[in-house]
């Protein structure tokens, strides 16, 4: 996984982001946790939890 620095904060975030917009209405909790576990195992540490899809 590639990471980049988040502004001047010193935090390193993955270049890929997991969008969790449909967790709940479209994805049951068991499947949601499986997706998040797989993302974490792949090195993704940036999760978009906004409740609005653009």
SULNORFEN-V168422 format. One record per residue. N is the residue number from 1. OMEGA is omega in whole degrees, -180 to 180 (NA if undefined). Layout:
# SULNORFEN-V168422
n=N omega=OMEGA
n=N omega=OMEGA
This chain:
# SULNORFEN-V168422
n=1 omega=175
n=2 omega=180
n=3 omega=177
n=4 omega=-180
n=5 omega=180
n=6 omega=-179
n=7 omega=179
n=8 omega=-175
n=9 omega=-175
n=10 omega=179
n=11 omega=176
n=12 omega=180
n=13 omega=179
n=14 omega=179
n=15 omega=174
n=16 omega=-178
n=17 omega=175
n=18 omega=176
n=19 omega=-177
n=20 omega=-176
n=21 omega=-175
n=22 omega=176
n=23 omega=-178
n=24 omega=-177
n=25 omega=-176
n=26 omega=-173
n=27 omega=-180
n=28 omega=-175
n=29 omega=-180
n=30 omega=179
n=31 omega=178
n=32 omega=179
n=33 omega=178
n=34 omega=179
n=35 omega=-180
n=36 omega=177
n=37 omega=179
n=38 omega=178
n=39 omega=179
n=40 omega=179
n=41 omega=179
n=42 omega=178
n=43 omega=178
n=44 omega=179
n=45 omega=-180
n=46 omega=-178
n=47 omega=178
n=48 omega=-178
n=49 omega=179
n=50 omega=-180
n=51 omega=179
n=52 omega=176
n=53 omega=-179
n=54 omega=NA
